[in-house]
């Protein structure tokens, strides 16, 4: 099948018979209306659609909107494509619904890029369609071809603009109709060069639907297209063994594969870029959430530190003041001594408020047992609560474990004095089966019901953060018992008393 251009006409060689016609000799304007009318209507609709799209784009300034709108109004689809490619990309949530989700949770091509490619393909389709019509004036099926080309164009527009989600049944049906219509045109066409419009339709299908269905449609189109080309070669040459027939088939196959590979690879790359963009956005949001959670956790931790240190100190001061009030008329010297202790505790509380954050950041360097002894002595000196301790440890506790246990002892002593009015307590800290177990029992009044206030809640959170557990038990007249278990550290140093 060959075609040579002459000055005033076109020569078609078909079954060895040459016909000479003018390029529009028998074609009238009314014969082209089936494609001109829908094409014109669709172009006006697309033009209005993208003008509105530009007007509602909050990423553009008023000046930019005016420039793009005027350009689209004058130059139509090419200007719309330029707008889509150059306008600032929107976020996932602002993309006018152009982003879909593929089967297998794959993300669709970013809306602006996909729409820009779609508009350019529409322009190419119109050019090739008019070229086909102008070159088929002698074809007896010209009216049917015009109708099919117009229908394919309308379906292409509907699918590209209005059908955006894979959940819609037409998302997969309309591309199949486009391919079927253009392959029928290929079968009816008697000249060469139709592979270009077939490739435009295939590129539109790859651009418009999910990656895997697009691959299936494209390969199916290639198979049917090559079958039609073989049938037409047999019709013209009677065989496909001629050099001209074979070269034509190879050229068509090569061009199809190159165009298909280009669009398919481009879409995969765009999908990969989009996934990375979405993953980065999600990672950034998670990072902000973690920062916020860390800030809240840090505030709670500092509040807990202040409660455990300053709260205990002020409780001791209150107890000393109350003791001084009772002794003021009985033993003035003892009363003054209690008030002096209360004053020292208040000063200590102020100091602890100023240094609590520094203490949290600096960590603990004093060995656990000496620090525990100092704490128990301080509690007895300031509150009168006598605590008998037994400590049996074989592993060196981590600084965070030491801090949790010391704060727990302070909180237990504070609760024993405040709620149980205890005078004595027993403290047992021992290591057993890779766990450190702490038990604090007092001789206070006890209670039927245990209410977790801020102190116990904070203590429980600290213990659980180490993978441990906390249990509180009490009964009227039997005092309180607090049991804590935390995993041991890794170092073995024979730390024992």
Secondary structure, 3 states (H helix, E strand, C coil): CEEEECCCCEEEEECCEEEEECCCCCCCHHHHHHHHHHHHHHHHHHHHHHHHHHHCCCCCCHHHHHHHHHHHHHHCHHHHHHHHHHCCCCCHHHCCCCCCECCCCCECCCHHHHHHHHHHHHHHHHHHHHHHHHCCCCCCCHHHHHHHHHHHHHHHHHHHHCCCCCCCCHHHHHHHHHHHHHHHHHHHCCCCCCHHHHHHHHHHHHHHCCHHHHHHHHHHHHHHHHHHHHHHHHHHHCCCCCHHHHHHHHHHHHHHHHHHHHHHHHHHHHHHHHHHHHHHHHHHHHHHHHHHHHHHHHHHHHHHHHHHHHHHHHHHHHHHHHHHHHHCCCCHHHHHHHHHHHHHHHHHHHHHHHHHHHHHHHCCCCCHHHHHHHHHHHHHHHHCCEEEEEEECCECCCHHHHHHHHHHHHHHHHHHHHCCCCCEEEEEEEEECCEEEEEEEECCCCCCCCCCCHHHHHHHHHHHHCCCEEEEEECCCCCEEEEEEEECCCCECCCEC
